[in-house]
């Protein structure tokens, strides 16, 4: 919480004086998080400006967004609308120029680079459009990697957990293959298993079905829906309007601003 001191001048006493501290209203929820946020994810007046050879580019213009636990939120918009920048704020992959970002008990915008990497590894599973599997590691080794980096779960349990996650996404039979030996849809399933490796409460996906055929995209979407039913919170960027109609909330972004929000039954 930030409080401001406003200097006041008085004729009788020309010395500089500070006005009384004014505190923000108490959160309107029964169990707020450490920093007073009532929602699992809160973006408050988030601005992102990039310096380019052509001048300053405002990718985000005062974004305010809240996401609750067990929500499946789609961020939709045209290329260049700011939707990928928005989710990069949530994951800490990029930093805001101004504004505040709270995820659970963490003030993400205040973390150092080292703190950010540790936090993200344990609390957010990130799924990329192009899978980003390491080509020289087997599928099961790719899933084990986040556990190795973050030192989560005893070493002797990591292989078994990775196999269970591959089973969960229907890829256990291919566990010892390299990524190049399976299809794009299968690689995306492995990427989802990897995102779940450290059991994060939040999954963030940037165009996860963008390079998949419609049948495979629907299968991946069904897997996301099952994860939400199992307790995960998912924020997904997508161009696919049909998929966007199947989430619990669709947020439309244009020109760096939220233009519309639609809740689904």
C-alpha positions, -999 to +999 in steps of 0.1 A: +000+000+000+014+034-010+005+065+010+014+100-001+026+131+018+013+164+005+032+195+016+010+224+029+020+260+035+005+280+063+008+318+066+013+317+104+041+291+100+059+292+067+077+259+074+069+229+053+044+205+069+030+171+060-007+163+057-020+134+077-014+099+061-045+087+042-048+050+040-068+031+013-101+015+022-099-020+036-104-048+011-140-058+007-133-095+010-131-118+040-097-132+034-075-108+014-040-119+003-009-105+019-009-072-001-046-067+003-057-081-031-089-100-030-083-119-062-057-145-072-045-122-100-048-084-099-034-060-124-038-024-113-034+005-138-007-014-156+012+005-183+039-008-206+058+015-229+086+003-253+112+026-266+116+021-303+136+038-331+102+053-342+095+066-307+076+055-276+051+026-282+024+022-256+016-016-256-006-014-225-025+017-214-037+014-178-049-022-177-071-032-147-079-069-146-088-094-119-089-132-122-102-155-095-092-191-086-106-218-109-114-194-137-107-201-173-101-167-189-094-161-226-076-130-237-086-122-273-076-096-298-058-089-330-021-090-335-004-060-318-034-055-295-013-060-264-027-094-253+006-112-252+022-083-234-006-085-209+000-121-200+038-114-199+030-090-170+013-118-151+042-143-156+069-117-149+085-124-183+082-087-189+079-058-164+054-029-163+065+006-169+039+017-143+012+000-122+010-030-098+007-067-104-003-091-076-005-129-079-016-145-047+006-133-019+033-119-043+038-084-055+052-095-089+063-060-100+086-057-070+106-089-075+142-088-086+152-109-117+165-137-095+134-137-073+112-136-104+127-168-119+123-187-086+087-175-081+076-182-116+091-217-116+070-227-086+038-207-091+031-203-128+031-229-155+038-213-189+028-228-222+041-214-254+027-214-290+058-232-303+061-257-275+097-248-266+107-283-257+144-290-256+152-310-287+181-331-272+160-343-242+134-370-242+098-361-235+100-373-199+133-354-194+116-322-206+088-327-180+114-334-153+134-302-161+113-277-141+115-299-110+153-301-114+156-263-118+134-254-089+145-284-067+109-294-061+099-329-051+126-354-040+150-363-068+139-400-066+103-390-072+107-367-102+108-394-129+077-411-115+059-377-113+069-368-149+055-402-161+022-396-142+019-362-159+026-377-193-001-403-186-024-375-176-021-359-210-020-392-229+017-392-238+032-418-214+037-443-243+060-418-260+080-408-229+114-418-241+111-403-276+127-370-286+103-341-295+111-344-332+097-379-332+061-368-322+036-345-338+029-309-330-002-317-311+017-343-291+045-318-283+019-294-270+005-321-247+040-326-234+044-288-229+012-289-208+026-317-187+059-297-183+038-266-172+022-288-145+055-303-132+058-281-101+020-282-095+015-244-100-019-229-092-019-209-124-014-219-160-007-192-186-009-201-222+001-179-252-017-191-283-014-228-273-035-240-302-022-215-328-002-241-347-026-271-344-054-284-366-089-279-353-094-314-340-061-313-320-069-278-308-103-290-295-085-319-277-060-295-261-089-272-251-107-301-235-076-309-215-075-273-203-111-275-192-104-307-172-075-289-155-098-261-144-122-286-130-093-301-111-086-267-095-062-249-118-067-213-129-059-207-166-053-175-186-051-182-223-043-159-252-062-170-283-073-159-318-098-187-320-133-172-314-149-207-312-126-217-283-131-183-267-168-189-264-161-220-243-142-203-214-157-189-182-147-153-193-135-137-225-116-105-223-111-085-255-080-063-258-075-036-285-049-009-287-035-018-253-068-014-235-095-038-223-125-031-245-149-058-234-155-086-209-180-114-214-188-140-187-200-174-198-224-196-179 
